[in-house]
Every structure is written in C-alpha cells, then in structure tokens.
C-alpha cells in the first residue's frame, strides 16, 4: 500500500527527516508518536503528497510519487488520499452535506452521485439528522465526523490523520477513535495517524515512535 525508503527533508539548514524507511499494508492502522519537533507532521505531509521529499522513494498504491507532475499529483491526491486534521477545516457557509461533497466535485463526479455517497456516509456516521446544518450549528464531535465523511467521499486508499482528536473532549475523542476501527473493518480503510493521545496510539495495529527525524 505505502512504502518509502530513505526519505529526507530539510528546511534551509534544518534537517527535519534524516532517512525514514516505512511500509504500511492495506487495512492497517498505524500510529506515529514522538515529541514535538521529531518530524511527525513533516513525514505526514510527505506521505500525504502535500509536500515533496528532498530525496528518497515513495510508492503509494503502486504509484511512484516523485515521478508525478504537480497536476498529476493533485489528481492522485484527490482520488487516493483523505485527510483529517485537528481542526475540521469545514467551510462555514456550506452545510455538512455540501462540505462532504466538495472533494467529489473536484474529482468531477456528478452532483447526484456525490450527494448520494455523502448521504450514505453521513448516515453511517450517525449524522442523518444533521446534513443540512452548517458547521456553526454542529458540536465539535459532529464537525469532526463530517470531516471524516469528507475524507472518505472518494473512497481513498489511505486516510492521514494529524491529531484528529486533539480538539475534542474525552468522550468525543473515544467515539472518533472507535470510528476509525469501524471504518477499517467495514471498508478495509488504511489509516496513518499522528497523535499525542496515548489511548489512540496504543489501539493502533502498530505504533511507530519518531525521534530526531527518524523512526526508532
């Protein structure tokens, strides 16, 4: 599913990633933990194709990422990768349903097809009564579930989550964590999760520890 070898990344004089090797299987939930500044978010951005490595090889779903043009990379990301961040990043002027549909519209799916899939996902996530509500009318836990539905709309190969429960209270965090495992069991969904939440980190199939730009 995902393999990377000797991934390096520097920002000016600061070497953030110092040669990361990693392999993740389909339907695996992997957590990445480590102190602030260890390189976790930089690695996530490179694995998620939001940033490019300075050197090293990255393969996702048998595609060599470094060989894609920026345009092809954007298309690949839209179709194959979903993101859930600490802050939901929902657009405030749109309803939950409309927010979930946006990546499908970017992928040139029809309004009918996108809305049907969005309704299915929101119903699955227990939000069937909240589809026409705007983000300001939703609780924190509901907003984050809408963000998860948006990440799932194009049936991505992998979902990258960066501190997904960092902004939630303990009950909502627990519900969100359980949701990831339900989605894995139902859809064979792969997750790579950066977290400081020890409970979530320890629930994962594998917990990787980063220190000083390396997986130790």
PyMOL commands that set and color helices and strands:
alter all, ss='L'
color gray80, all
select helices_A, chain A and resi 40-47+65-67+70-80+96-106+111-124+135-137+140-152+170-187+198-203
alter helices_A, ss='H'
color red, helices_A
select strands_A, chain A and resi 2-11+14-24+29-33+55-60+63-64+81-85+158-162+190-194+206-211+214-215
alter strands_A, ss='S'
color yellow, strands_A
deselect
rebuild
show_as cartoon
